[in-house]
Amino acid sequence: MKTPSPPILPPRALHWSIAASTAAAISYADRGTSAIAASSLLDELHWNESQLGQVQSAFFVGYALTQVFGGVLGGRSSSSTDATMTEEDSYNSIAIGSGSSDNDYYGKDKDAEETKLLNINSNTATAISSTTQQQQQQKRQEGYRRILPLSLVLTGITTILFPMAAMAGPNWAILDRFSLGLLEGVLLPAAMAGVSSTTTTTTSFSSTDGIIVASDTTTTTTLERKNSIKGKKDIKATASAIVIAGCYLGSAWAYLSAWIIFSETSQVHLAQWGFLQQDSDSASVWPVLFYINGILSLFITGMFSSEFDLSGWRNNGSNSSSSKNNTTDILSSSAMVIMKDVITIAKETLSAKSGRAIVAAQIGQGALLYSIASWGPLYLERIADVSTTTATDVDTTSSLSFVSSTAVAASIAASSLIVPQITQALIGMSIGVGADKLSATIGSRLTRRSLQFISGVGPAMILVYLSLLTSDSNSGDGTTFQSPAFLFGAAQTISAISLGAVSVSHLEVATPSKSGAVYALGNVFAAISGSITVTLFGVLLDKDGQQQAATTTAASDFSLPFQIVAILSAVGSIFYSLSIESDLEIGMQETKKDHQSKSR
């Protein structure tokens, strides 16, 4: 009888990856709403492109400030030194016992030494596991399970407040987007700290009278059970890709919800249900998009309560007091200690060859992805093939005065971005699995270098081509594959290949406790790059708007910004492709010190 294939990830890693991916999805929808509503903000609130650019870039400023803190706090655990065995170790200690565990995924090890060490009475192992799990529930709280849901709730509230802030003026909108960036900045680094924790197994075993004595260690071991041992698959890229794919799906959801909500039919229904004022001219429908996505953030937090540690939010009595103390251990560590950790990680990352490669790639990725996310919907509204569709196939004007024609046009533009985002997510997840398989064949270093080169240079070439389009070539008379809308989506799709490259490197070049912070540091540079380019987009477009007629096609308006982004994307990916390694480089000094202190 043929043995069924194991799942793509062990249960613990799979459950966390799905929860983190869903959280990343709605957080990306929260951040993307202001870009989708850009035309409405310009039209109804009478902003100019420069003001819009400042509002959009404010998010990335806040986002950059809390990234590393999210990685540091996500990698921490309260009372971690009191625990005698990690949750992963407890799974390993019952490898031959009954029940389902991560070892069911990996299968039976063929290594004779390991088999001998693990060949004990299953009842004894189960008893040890039960005791250990109780200790873990009482003594050890993983930081990422608390940081991520806290971020999700607060970003949801901030998203709900944006319409009020925007109507109060651009400065209030800037404050709201800046706050959103601060709060969302910790989410993905915490998620990646969880990926590192749930996909890395390092356990020390010793045998005494037939009893396994397990100890938690991340340094040297009697028997090291990392992903690289015989019989185990490399799963880092797969788990990471599932999480990051959630970002693309979140963007797809944001565009899908805008397509539906901003349509004339939906506006009519919203007016009938009392959400829009029928007696006003062009009632504002765009706030509804923010309310829906903000509420979804709160809903998802509760939906994954089994993966998120919410005990400090809902328990009563002594359990609540204990949980709050654990939360305090994680969230309220000495500011000086946290800052010291941040500075140390920054120094280690920038002094390491692979660390500099990650930073360079993220600068290019940030310029590419954040500029596209922030200005893409407006670009697609203004290019000729969308405007042609608007004029011939869809009548954006309405006999109903409260229906916003600007929102209807935005609905059409959003519809053209849904498929590229879903395609990105599918490619991203398949790239994760494929990259792990490819790494086993040609090695991690060559795999990362090749995939990142394609993901950065490919979109750059497309953006350069789009920047060179003339008014005539932008008329939409060509084939579908030559249309700006299709090419723009293709650039986004190709960039998803990086999920098998720079999005994974931090898991290879840094120790598990440092990997989330290294990922976050790369995101800091990406956010800085994105903030600058998003602001520059607004300044250049506003300047063009003042000097050129309103009927000028967007292809010429966006040409210089596209060329700048293309250069940054290509240079960053090429630098990464020439210098990234796959060996452990970051966190080794701390590991050695910990081992020396334990040996004394």
TIDO-256233 format. One line per field, with one value per residue (C-alpha): residue in three letters; x, y, z. Coordinates in Angstrom, 1 decimal, decimal comma. Each point is the difference from the previous one (the first is absolute). Last residue first. Layout:
// TIDO-256233
code	c(ala:...)
xx	c(X:...)
yy	c(Y:...)
zz	c(Z:...)
// end
This chain:
// TIDO-256233
code	c(arg:ser:lys:ser:gln:his:asp:lys:lys:thr:glu:gln:met:gly:ile:glu:leu:asp:ser:glu:ile:ser:leu:ser:tyr:phe:ile:ser:gly:val:ala:ser:leu:ile:ala:val:ile:gln:phe:pro:leu:ser:phe:asp:ser:ala:ala:thr:thr:thr:ala:ala:gln:gln:gln:gly:asp:lys:asp:leu:leu:val:gly:phe:leu:thr:val:thr:ile:ser:gly:ser:ile:ala:ala:phe:val:asn:gly:leu:ala:tyr:val:ala:gly:ser:lys:ser:pro:thr:ala:val:glu:leu:his:ser:val:ser:val:ala:gly:leu:ser:ile:ala:ser:ile:thr:gln:ala:ala:gly:phe:leu:phe:ala:pro:ser:gln:phe:thr:thr:gly:asp:gly:ser:asn:ser:asp:ser:thr:leu:leu:ser:leu:tyr:val:leu:ile:met:ala:pro:gly:val:gly:ser:ile:phe:gln:leu:ser:arg:arg:thr:leu:arg:ser:gly:ile:thr:ala:ser:leu:lys:asp:ala:gly:val:gly:ile:ser:met:gly:ile:leu:ala:gln:thr:ile:gln:pro:val:ile:leu:ser:ser:ala:ala:ile:ser:ala:ala:val:ala:thr:ser:ser:val:phe:ser:leu:ser:ser:thr:thr:asp:val:asp:thr:ala:thr:thr:thr:ser:val:asp:ala:ile:arg:glu:leu:tyr:leu:pro:gly:trp:ser:ala:ile:ser:tyr:leu:leu:ala:gly:gln:gly:ile:gln:ala:ala:val:ile:ala:arg:gly:ser:lys:ala:ser:leu:thr:glu:lys:ala:ile:thr:ile:val:asp:lys:met:ile:val:met:ala:ser:ser:ser:leu:ile:asp:thr:thr:asn:asn:lys:ser:ser:ser:ser:asn:ser:gly:asn:asn:arg:trp:gly:ser:leu:asp:phe:glu:ser:ser:phe:met:gly:thr:ile:phe:leu:ser:leu:ile:gly:asn:ile:tyr:phe:leu:val:pro:trp:val:ser:ala:ser:asp:ser:asp:gln:gln:leu:phe:gly:trp:gln:ala:leu:his:val:gln:ser:thr:glu:ser:phe:ile:ile:trp:ala:ser:leu:tyr:ala:trp:ala:ser:gly:leu:tyr:cys:gly:ala:ile:val:ile:ala:ser:ala:thr:ala:lys:ile:asp:lys:lys:gly:lys:ile:ser:asn:lys:arg:glu:leu:thr:thr:thr:thr:thr:thr:asp:ser:ala:val:ile:ile:gly:asp:thr:ser:ser:phe:ser:thr:thr:thr:thr:thr:thr:ser:ser:val:gly:ala:met:ala:ala:pro:leu:leu:val:gly:glu:leu:leu:gly:leu:ser:phe:arg:asp:leu:ile:ala:trp:asn:pro:gly:ala:met:ala:ala:met:pro:phe:leu:ile:thr:thr:ile:gly:thr:leu:val:leu:ser:leu:pro:leu:ile:arg:arg:tyr:gly:glu:gln:arg:lys:gln:gln:gln:gln:gln:gln:thr:thr:ser:ser:ile:ala:thr:ala:thr:asn:ser:asn:ile:asn:leu:leu:lys:thr:glu:glu:ala:asp:lys:asp:lys:gly:tyr:tyr:asp:asn:asp:ser:ser:gly:ser:gly:ile:ala:ile:ser:asn:tyr:ser:asp:glu:glu:thr:met:thr:ala:asp:thr:ser:ser:ser:ser:arg:gly:gly:leu:val:gly:gly:phe:val:gln:thr:leu:ala:tyr:gly:val:phe:phe:ala:ser:gln:val:gln:gly:leu:gln:ser:glu:asn:trp:his:leu:glu:asp:leu:leu:ser:ser:ala:ala:ile:ala:ser:thr:gly:arg:asp:ala:tyr:ser:ile:ala:ala:ala:thr:ser:ala:ala:ile:ser:trp:his:leu:ala:arg:pro:pro:leu:ile:pro:pro:ser:pro:thr:lys:met)
xx	c(30,2:-1,3:-3,2:1,9:2,2:-3,0:-1,8:3,2:0,4:-3,7:0,4:3,0:-1,8:-3,0:0,5:2,2:-1,6:0,8:-2,2:1,9:-1,2:2,6:-0,5:-3,7:-0,6:1,8:-1,9:-3,3:0,7:1,2:-3,0:-2,6:1,6:0,4:-3,6:-1,3:1,7:-1,2:-3,6:0,1:1,3:-2,6:-3,1:-1,3:0,8:-2,0:-2,7:-1,4:-0,3:-3,7:0,5:2,3:3,6:1,9:-1,9:-0,7:3,7:1,1:-2,7:1,2:3,6:-0,7:-2,4:2,4:2,9:-2,1:-0,6:3,7:1,2:-2,4:0,7:3,8:-0,5:-2,5:2,4:2,8:-2,1:-1,2:3,5:0,3:-3,2:1,3:3,1:-2,2:-2,0:3,2:1,6:-1,4:0,0:3,7:0,7:1,3:-2,6:-3,3:1,0:0,5:-3,7:-1,7:3,2:-0,4:-2,9:-2,5:1,9:-1,9:-2,9:1,6:-1,0:-3,7:0,3:1,8:-2,6:-2,8:1,6:0,4:-3,7:-1,2:2,5:-1,3:2,4:-1,2:-3,6:0,9:0,4:-2,7:0,0:0,9:3,3:2,0:-1,2:0,7:3,5:1,3:3,6:-0,9:-1,9:3,1:2,1:-2,6:0,1:3,8:-0,1:-2,6:2,4:3,1:-1,3:-1,8:2,4:3,1:-1,6:-0,8:3,6:1,7:-2,2:0,3:3,7:0,5:-2,5:1,6:-0,4:-2,3:-1,2:-0,3:-2,3:-2,4:-0,2:-0,3:-2,8:-2,0:0,4:-0,3:-3,4:-1,2:1,3:-1,4:-3,4:0,2:1,2:-2,7:-2,6:1,6:0,1:-3,7:-1,3:1,8:-2,3:-3,1:1,6:0,0:-3,7:-0,9:2,1:-2,0:-3,2:1,5:0,6:-3,5:-1,3:-3,7:-1,9:-1,4:-1,7:-0,2:3,4:3,3:2,5:-1,6:1,9:1,0:0,9:1,3:1,2:1,6:1,8:1,1:1,4:1,9:1,2:1,8:-1,5:-1,9:2,8:2,5:-2,3:-0,2:3,7:1,1:0,3:0,4:2,3:2,1:0,1:1,0:2,8:1,7:-0,3:1,3:3,1:0,8:-0,8:2,6:2,7:-0,9:0,0:3,4:1,4:-1,0:1,5:3,4:-0,3:0,9:-3,4:-1,8:2,2:-0,2:-3,7:-0,4:2,1:-1,9:-3,4:1,2:1,3:-3,3:-1,8:2,2:-0,2:-3,8:0,0:-2,5:-3,6:-1,5:1,4:0,3:-3,1:-1,9:1,2:-1,1:-3,4:-0,4:0,8:-2,5:-2,6:0,6:-0,3:-3,5:-1,5:1,1:-1,0:2,8:3,0:-1,1:0,1:2,9:-0,7:-0,1:-3,2:-1,4:0,1:-3,6:0,2:2,8:-1,7:-3,2:2,0:1,8:-3,3:-1,4:2,8:-0,6:-3,7:0,4:2,7:-2,0:-3,0:1,9:0,2:-3,7:-0,2:-3,2:0,2:-2,6:-2,1:-3,7:0,8:2,2:2,0:0,0:-3,9:-0,7:-1,3:3,1:2,2:-2,0:0,5:3,7:0,3:-1,6:2,2:3,2:2,2:-0,9:0,5:3,2:1,3:-0,6:1,9:2,8:0,5:-0,5:2,8:2,2:-0,6:0,7:3,3:0,9:-1,2:2,6:2,5:-1,1:-0,2:3,3:1,8:-1,3:1,0:3,4:0,9:-1,1:3,3:-0,9:0,9:1,2:3,6:0,6:-0,2:-3,2:1,7:0,0:3,4:0,9:2,4:-0,5:1,9:-1,8:-3,7:-0,8:-3,1:0,6:-1,4:0,7:-1,2:-0,3:1,5:2,3:1,3:0,0:0,9:-1,8:0,6:-2,5:0,1:-3,1:-0,6:-3,3:-2,2:2,5:1,1:-3,6:-0,9:2,8:-1,3:-3,5:1,6:1,9:-3,2:-2,1:2,4:-0,3:-3,8:-0,2:2,5:-1,3:-3,5:1,1:1,7:-3,2:-2,1:2,4:0,2:-3,8:-0,1:2,4:-2,0:-3,2:-2,9:-1,7:3,1:0,0:-3,6:0,5:3,1:-1,5:-1,1:3,5:1,5:-2,4:1,1:3,6:-0,4:-1,6:2,5:3,0:-1,2:-0,6:3,6:1,8:-1,6:0,7:3,4:1,1:-0,2:-1,2:1,8:-0,7:-3,5:-0,9:3,5:0,2:-3,3:1,5:3,0:-1,9:-2,1:3,2:1,7:-3,1:-0,2:3,7:-0,6:-3,0:1,9:2,7:3,3:1,5:0,9:3,7:0,3:-1,8:2,2:3,2:-1,3:-1,0:-2,9:-2,4:-3,6:-2,3:0,4:-3,7:-0,8:2,9:-1,9:-2,5:-3,1:-0,7:1,7:3,7:3,0:0,8:-1,3:3,1:0,0:-3,3:1,1:3,2:-2,1:-1,9:3,3:1,5:1,2:-1,9:1,2:2,3:-2,9:-1,7:-1,7:1,0:1,9:0,2:-3,1:1,3:3,2:-1,7:-2,7:2,6:1,9:-3,1:-1,2:1,5:-0,2:-3,8:-0,4:1,9:-1,8:-3,4:1,0:0,8:-3,7:-1,0:2,9:-0,7:-3,6:1,1:2,3:-2,8:-2,3:-2,8:-3,5:-1,8:-2,4:2,2:3,4:-1,3:-2,3:2,9:2,1:-2,6:1,9:3,2:-1,6:-1,4:3,4:1,1:-3,0:0,0:3,6:-0,9:-2,9:2,4:2,8:-2,5:-1,1:3,6:0,9:-2,9:0,9:3,7:-0,7:-2,2:2,5:3,0:-1,6:-1,5:3,2:0,0:-0,7:-2,2:1,5:-0,6:-2,0:2,0:-0,8:-1,4)
yy	c(26,8:-1,7:2,0:3,3:-1,2:-1,1:3,3:1,9:-2,1:0,6:3,7:0,1:-2,0:2,3:0,9:-2,0:-3,4:-1,2:0,6:2,7:3,2:2,0:0,1:-0,6:2,5:2,8:-0,9:0,1:3,4:1,5:-1,3:1,3:3,4:0,5:-1,0:2,4:2,9:-0,9:-0,3:3,4:1,5:-1,6:0,5:3,2:-1,3:-3,2:1,9:1,5:3,8:0,9:2,2:2,3:0,3:2,3:-0,3:-3,7:-0,6:1,6:-2,0:-3,2:0,7:0,9:-2,9:-2,6:1,5:-0,6:-3,7:-0,3:1,4:-2,0:-3,2:0,3:0,6:-2,9:-2,3:1,0:-0,7:-3,2:-1,3:0,8:-1,9:-3,2:0,3:0,4:-3,1:-2,0:0,9:-2,5:-2,7:0,6:2,1:-0,8:-2,7:1,4:3,5:-1,2:-1,0:3,2:0,8:-3,1:-2,3:2,7:2,1:-1,7:2,3:2,8:-1,8:0,5:3,7:0,6:-2,2:2,2:3,1:-1,8:-1,0:3,5:1,6:-2,1:-2,1:-3,4:1,0:0,7:3,5:2,7:1,1:3,6:-0,1:-0,6:3,3:2,0:-1,3:-2,9:0,5:-0,1:-3,3:-1,6:1,2:-1,4:-3,3:-0,2:0,8:-2,7:-2,6:1,3:-0,4:-3,3:-1,6:0,9:-1,1:-3,4:-0,7:1,2:-1,9:-3,2:0,3:0,5:-2,7:-2,9:-1,4:-3,0:0,4:3,7:-0,7:-1,9:2,8:2,5:-1,9:-0,1:3,8:0,7:-1,8:2,2:3,2:-1,0:-0,4:3,2:2,0:-1,5:1,2:3,5:0,0:-1,1:2,7:3,0:0,5:0,1:2,9:2,2:-0,6:0,7:3,2:1,2:-0,7:1,9:3,0:-0,2:0,3:-0,9:2,6:1,9:-3,0:0,4:-1,6:0,6:-2,8:-1,5:-3,2:-1,6:3,0:2,8:-2,1:-2,5:2,8:1,4:-3,4:-0,4:3,6:-0,1:2,2:-2,4:-2,5:2,6:0,9:-3,7:-0,5:3,0:-1,3:-3,8:0,6:2,4:-2,3:-3,0:1,4:2,4:-2,5:-2,8:2,0:1,0:-3,6:-1,4:2,3:-0,8:-3,8:0,3:2,1:-2,8:-2,6:1,6:0,6:3,3:1,5:-2,9:-0,1:3,8:0,1:-3,0:1,6:3,3:-1,7:-2,0:3,1:1,7:-2,9:0,1:3,7:-0,1:-2,5:-2,7:1,1:-2,0:-3,5:-0,1:2,2:-2,6:-2,6:2,1:0,5:-3,7:-0,7:2,6:-1,4:-3,5:1,3:1,3:0,5:-0,8:2,1:2,2:-1,7:-3,3:1,3:-2,1:-0,3:-3,5:-1,1:3,5:-0,2:1,2:2,6:1,9:-0,5:1,9:3,0:0,3:-0,5:3,1:2,1:-1,4:0,8:3,5:1,0:-1,0:1,8:3,2:0,0:0,4:3,8:1,5:1,4:2,8:-0,5:-1,1:-3,7:0,0:-3,2:-2,7:0,0:-3,4:1,5:2,2:-3,1:-1,8:2,9:0,1:-3,7:0,2:2,9:-1,9:1,3:-2,8:-2,9:1,1:1,4:-3,4:-1,8:2,5:-0,4:-3,7:-0,2:2,1:-2,5:-2,9:1,6:0,4:-3,5:-1,3:1,4:-2,5:-3,0:0,9:0,0:-3,5:-1,4:1,8:-1,4:-3,5:-1,8:-3,6:-2,5:-3,5:0,6:3,1:3,5:1,0:-0,1:-2,9:0,3:-3,1:0,7:3,6:3,3:3,3:0,5:-1,9:-1,3:-3,1:-3,5:-2,9:-3,2:-3,0:-3,4:0,0:3,4:1,1:3,4:2,2:3,6:1,6:2,6:0,1:3,0:0,4:1,2:2,5:1,5:0,3:1,6:2,6:0,5:0,9:2,4:1,7:0,1:1,7:2,4:2,7:-0,1:2,2:2,6:0,0:0,5:2,9:1,7:-0,6:1,7:2,9:0,6:0,0:2,6:2,1:-0,4:1,4:-0,8:-2,1:-2,2:-0,6:-1,0:-2,3:-1,5:-1,0:-3,5:-0,6:0,9:-2,4:-2,8:0,8:-0,2:-3,4:-1,5:1,3:-1,6:-3,2:-0,1:1,0:-2,7:-3,2:1,6:0,2:-3,6:-0,6:-2,4:-0,8:-1,3:-1,4:-1,2:-1,8:-1,8:-1,0:-1,4:-2,1:-1,5:-0,6:-1,8:-2,2:-0,7:-1,0:-2,4:-1,5:-0,3:-2,2:1,0:-0,3:3,7:-0,3:-3,2:1,5:3,1:-2,1:-2,1:2,9:-1,1:2,5:-0,9:2,5:3,7:0,8:-2,6:1,6:3,2:-1,7:-2,3:-2,5:-3,1:-0,3:-0,4:3,7:0,8:2,1:1,9:1,6:1,0:1,5:2,2:1,3:0,9:-1,8:0,9:3,3:2,5:1,8:0,9:2,0:2,1:-0,7:2,2:-0,4:2,0:2,8:0,3:-0,4:2,5:2,4:-0,3:1,1:2,8:3,1:-1,1:-0,4:3,5:1,4:-2,4:1,2:3,7:-0,8:-0,3:3,3:1,8:-1,3:1,1:3,5:0,1:-1,4:2,8:-0,2:1,3:-2,2:-1,4:-0,3:-0,7:-2,3:-1,7:-0,6:-1,5:-2,3:-3,1:1,4:0,8:-3,5:-1,7:0,2:-1,7:-2,7:-0,7:-0,5:-2,2:-2,3:0,0:-1,2:-2,8:-1,0:0,0:-2,4:-2,2:0,0:-0,8:-3,0:-1,3:0,3:-1,9:-2,6:-0,9:1,7:-1,1:-2,8:-3,6:-2,1:-3,2:-3,2:-2,3:-3,4)
zz	c(33,3:-3,2:0,0:0,0:-2,9:-2,0:0,5:-1,0:-3,2:-1,0:0,7:-2,4:-2,6:-0,3:-3,7:-2,4:-0,5:-3,5:-3,1:-1,7:-1,8:-1,9:-3,8:-0,1:2,8:-2,0:-3,1:1,9:1,5:-3,4:-1,9:2,5:0,5:-3,8:-0,7:2,8:-1,6:-3,5:1,2:1,7:-3,2:-2,3:2,3:-1,6:-3,5:0,4:1,9:-3,2:-0,2:0,2:3,0:-1,9:1,2:2,2:3,3:-0,4:-0,8:3,2:2,0:-1,7:0,9:3,6:0,5:-1,5:2,1:3,2:-1,0:-0,9:3,3:2,1:-1,9:0,5:3,7:0,2:-1,8:2,3:3,0:-1,6:-0,1:3,7:0,6:-1,7:2,1:3,1:-0,8:-0,6:3,2:2,4:-2,7:-0,8:-3,1:-3,5:-1,0:1,3:-1,0:-3,6:-0,4:-1,2:-2,0:-2,2:-0,4:0,8:-2,5:-2,7:0,9:-2,0:-3,2:0,9:0,6:-3,3:-1,7:1,4:-1,5:-3,3:-0,1:0,8:-2,4:-2,9:-2,0:1,2:-0,7:-3,6:-1,3:-0,5:3,6:-0,7:1,9:-3,1:-1,4:3,1:0,0:2,2:1,2:3,7:-0,5:-1,5:3,0:2,3:-1,7:0,2:3,7:0,5:-1,4:1,8:3,5:0,0:-2,5:1,9:3,3:-1,4:-1,2:3,1:2,4:-1,9:-0,4:3,7:1,1:-1,8:-3,5:0,7:3,6:-0,6:-3,0:2,2:2,5:-2,7:-1,6:3,2:0,6:-3,7:0,0:2,9:-1,7:-3,4:1,5:1,9:-3,0:-2,1:2,5:-0,1:-3,8:-0,2:2,3:-1,6:-3,0:2,2:2,0:-3,1:-0,7:3,6:-0,1:-2,9:2,0:2,9:-2,1:-1,4:3,5:0,2:2,1:-3,0:-1,5:-3,8:-0,1:-1,6:-0,1:-3,1:-0,6:-3,3:-2,1:2,2:3,0:-2,3:-1,8:3,4:0,9:-3,3:0,1:3,3:2,7:2,2:-0,2:1,3:2,9:1,0:-0,3:2,0:3,5:-0,7:-2,9:1,9:3,0:-2,1:-2,1:2,4:2,8:-2,1:-1,0:3,6:1,0:-2,4:1,4:3,6:-0,6:-1,7:2,9:2,4:-2,2:0,2:3,7:1,5:-0,7:1,7:3,0:0,5:-0,3:2,3:2,6:-0,3:0,3:3,0:1,8:-0,7:1,6:3,0:0,3:-0,2:2,8:-0,8:-0,1:-2,8:0,7:3,8:0,2:-2,0:2,4:3,0:-1,7:-0,5:3,7:1,2:-2,4:1,2:3,6:-0,5:-3,4:-3,6:-3,0:-1,3:1,7:-1,5:-3,6:-1,1:-3,7:-1,6:1,7:-0,2:-3,8:-0,6:2,8:-1,7:-3,4:1,2:1,2:-3,4:-1,8:1,8:-1,5:-3,5:0,1:1,4:-2,4:-3,0:1,3:0,1:-3,8:-0,6:0,4:-1,2:-3,5:0,4:3,1:0,3:-0,3:3,1:0,1:2,6:0,2:-1,4:-3,2:-0,3:0,5:-2,7:-2,5:0,8:-0,5:-3,5:-1,0:0,9:2,8:2,4:-2,4:-1,7:3,3:1,7:-2,7:0,0:3,8:-0,3:-2,6:2,3:2,8:-2,3:-0,8:3,7:0,7:-2,5:2,5:2,7:-2,3:-1,6:3,4:0,8:-3,4:0,0:3,5:-0,7:-0,7:0,2:2,7:-0,5:0,7:2,0:-1,6:1,6:3,4:2,3:1,7:2,1:2,8:-0,6:-0,5:0,1:-0,2:3,1:1,8:1,9:-0,2:2,3:-1,6:2,4:-0,8:3,0:-1,0:-3,6:-1,2:-2,5:-1,1:-2,3:-2,8:-2,1:-2,3:-1,9:2,8:1,5:-3,3:-1,2:3,3:-0,3:-3,5:1,3:2,6:-2,9:-2,0:2,8:1,6:-2,7:0,1:3,1:-1,1:-3,5:1,1:2,2:-3,0:-2,1:2,8:0,4:-3,7:-0,2:2,8:-2,0:-3,2:1,6:2,4:-2,8:-0,1:3,8:0,1:-3,0:1,6:3,4:-1,2:-1,2:3,4:1,7:-2,3:0,5:3,7:-0,1:-2,4:1,9:3,2:-1,9:-1,3:3,2:2,2:-2,0:-1,1:3,6:0,9:3,5:2,2:3,7:0,5:-3,4:-0,5:3,3:-0,8:-3,4:1,8:2,3:-2,8:-2,1:2,9:0,5:-3,8:0,0:2,9:-1,7:-3,3:1,5:-1,6:-3,4:-0,5:0,8:-2,1:-3,0:0,2:-0,1:-2,8:-2,3:-2,1:1,6:0,0:-1,8:-0,2:0,1:2,7:1,8:0,2:2,2:-0,1:2,6:1,3:0,9:-2,2:-0,3:3,4:1,2:-3,3:0,6:3,5:-1,5:-2,4:3,0:1,6:2,9:3,5:0,2:2,7:-2,4:-2,3:2,8:-2,6:-3,6:-2,5:-3,7:-0,6:2,1:-2,0:-3,4:0,9:1,3:-3,3:-2,0:2,3:-1,6:-3,6:0,0:1,5:-3,0:-2,3:1,0:-0,4:-3,6:-1,0:1,7:-1,4:-3,5:0,3:0,9:-3,1:-2,2:1,0:2,5:-0,8:2,6:-2,6:-3,0:1,4:2,7:-2,4:-2,4:2,7:1,4:-1,2:1,4:3,4:0,2:-0,5:3,6:1,4:-2,7:0,8:3,6:-1,1:-1,9:2,6:2,6:-2,3:-0,7:3,7:0,7:-2,9:0,9:3,6:-0,8:-2,6:2,3:2,8:-2,3:-1,9:-3,5:-3,6:1,3:-0,1:-3,0:0,5:0,3:-2,9:1,0)
// end
